[in-house]
Amino acid sequence: MTELKTALTGIEVPLAVSWFWLKRSEGKRKLRFVVSTYSYSGVYLVRLGRQRARH
């Protein structure tokens, strides 16, 4: 898990970005990204992203 906080040109709100590998069937993995305007930690963003990917 990795966390990156950055500011984009033209956007005054800071973004928190995190990514994780989502396990799929047959041993395949898919890279997923999670972006938030709230300053959540990377671990929490990944948790939210995995929950959302399951539904």
Backbone bond lengths (Angstrom), bond angles and torsions (degrees), N, CA, C in turn:
res aa  C-N    CA-C-N  psi(-1)  N-CA   C-N-CA  omega(-1)  CA-C   N-CA-C  phi
1 M - - - 1.441 - - 1.521 108.59 -
2 T 1.307 113.86 138.97 1.449 119.49 -179.26 1.515 108.67 -136.91
3 E 1.306 115.53 147.93 1.464 121.10 -179.99 1.512 108.85 -124.62
4 L 1.319 116.10 140.93 1.453 121.47 178.20 1.515 108.23 -139.57
5 K 1.313 117.00 124.99 1.460 120.99 175.30 1.515 107.30 -109.37
6 T 1.326 115.92 129.44 1.450 120.22 -174.28 1.521 110.81 -145.08
7 A 1.298 116.31 165.07 1.462 122.08 174.18 1.522 107.92 -121.89
8 L 1.303 117.07 130.70 1.457 121.63 179.38 1.519 109.75 -95.75
9 T 1.307 116.36 147.79 1.461 120.87 178.66 1.526 109.58 -64.16
10 G 1.323 116.37 129.96 1.456 120.98 178.30 1.518 113.98 90.36
11 I 1.312 117.62 -8.01 1.461 121.98 178.21 1.525 107.72 -116.68
12 E 1.317 116.01 121.15 1.463 119.35 -176.67 1.524 113.22 -85.93
13 V 1.305 117.18 -11.03 1.462 121.89 -178.53 1.526 108.98 -90.91
14 P 1.334 118.96 126.72 1.470 119.81 176.61 1.533 110.77 -69.01
15 L 1.307 115.54 147.68 1.463 121.30 -179.28 1.525 109.61 -115.17
16 A 1.320 115.90 143.48 1.461 122.20 171.32 1.528 106.63 -106.96
17 V 1.318 116.78 126.09 1.463 122.23 -177.32 1.519 108.27 -123.33
18 S 1.324 116.19 135.49 1.448 120.88 176.25 1.522 107.87 -142.92
19 W 1.328 117.28 160.36 1.447 120.62 179.24 1.510 109.88 -143.19
20 F 1.345 114.58 159.23 1.460 120.66 -179.28 1.519 108.86 -155.88
21 W 1.312 115.70 161.06 1.460 121.87 175.64 1.524 108.15 -92.49
22 L 1.312 116.50 123.23 1.465 122.53 178.15 1.520 108.15 -95.81
23 K 1.321 116.55 123.03 1.463 120.83 -179.51 1.524 109.37 -75.67
24 R 1.325 115.95 131.49 1.456 122.80 178.42 1.526 108.89 -115.97
25 S 1.320 116.03 177.85 1.457 120.18 -179.89 1.529 110.70 -65.49
26 E 1.294 115.72 160.30 1.464 124.50 178.71 1.531 112.39 60.73
27 G 1.331 117.85 27.78 1.454 121.88 176.34 1.519 115.12 74.30
28 K 1.319 117.17 8.25 1.462 119.93 179.75 1.523 110.04 -81.37
29 R 1.336 115.99 153.57 1.457 121.50 177.47 1.523 108.96 -125.95
30 K 1.336 115.07 151.18 1.456 120.65 178.80 1.525 108.10 -131.35
31 L 1.315 116.95 131.49 1.453 121.74 -179.65 1.525 109.21 -78.50
32 R 1.327 116.79 125.76 1.461 122.48 179.60 1.511 109.93 -120.04
33 F 1.323 116.26 143.43 1.458 122.90 178.40 1.517 109.42 -115.14
34 V 1.336 116.71 145.02 1.459 123.08 177.94 1.525 107.06 -127.95
35 V 1.335 116.58 129.25 1.461 121.83 -179.44 1.517 108.38 -124.91
36 S 1.332 116.06 138.92 1.453 120.47 179.87 1.520 109.98 -143.10
37 T 1.332 116.10 147.16 1.462 120.95 174.64 1.523 110.78 -87.86
38 Y 1.328 116.93 -9.56 1.462 121.28 174.49 1.517 108.63 -88.30
39 S 1.310 117.91 150.06 1.467 119.31 -177.92 1.528 110.86 -87.77
40 Y 1.326 115.53 64.29 1.460 121.52 174.86 1.521 109.11 -76.92
41 S 1.320 116.14 156.81 1.461 120.06 174.67 1.531 109.07 -73.32
42 G 1.326 115.90 161.49 1.456 120.63 178.99 1.513 112.68 -61.30
43 V 1.330 116.54 -38.72 1.467 121.26 179.56 1.524 110.43 -62.09
44 Y 1.331 116.82 -43.45 1.464 120.77 -179.61 1.532 110.80 -68.26
45 L 1.326 117.75 -39.38 1.464 120.26 177.51 1.526 111.27 -61.75
46 V 1.323 116.46 -41.62 1.465 119.88 178.20 1.520 110.47 -63.86
47 R 1.323 117.65 -41.09 1.454 121.48 178.10 1.534 110.41 -59.63
48 L 1.328 116.51 -45.20 1.467 120.69 178.36 1.522 111.06 -63.52
49 G 1.317 116.34 -42.19 1.468 120.30 -179.76 1.509 112.89 -64.09
50 R 1.329 117.08 -41.01 1.479 119.91 179.07 1.526 111.24 -67.44
51 Q 1.329 117.05 -39.52 1.460 120.03 177.29 1.522 110.23 -61.89
52 R 1.310 116.35 -43.20 1.458 120.48 -178.58 1.533 111.36 -67.51
53 A 1.322 117.44 -36.11 1.462 121.41 -179.23 1.522 111.82 -68.08
54 R 1.333 117.20 -27.66 1.475 120.20 -179.70 1.512 112.36 -74.72
55 H 1.320 117.88 -23.58 1.474 120.43 -175.41 1.480 112.27 -101.13
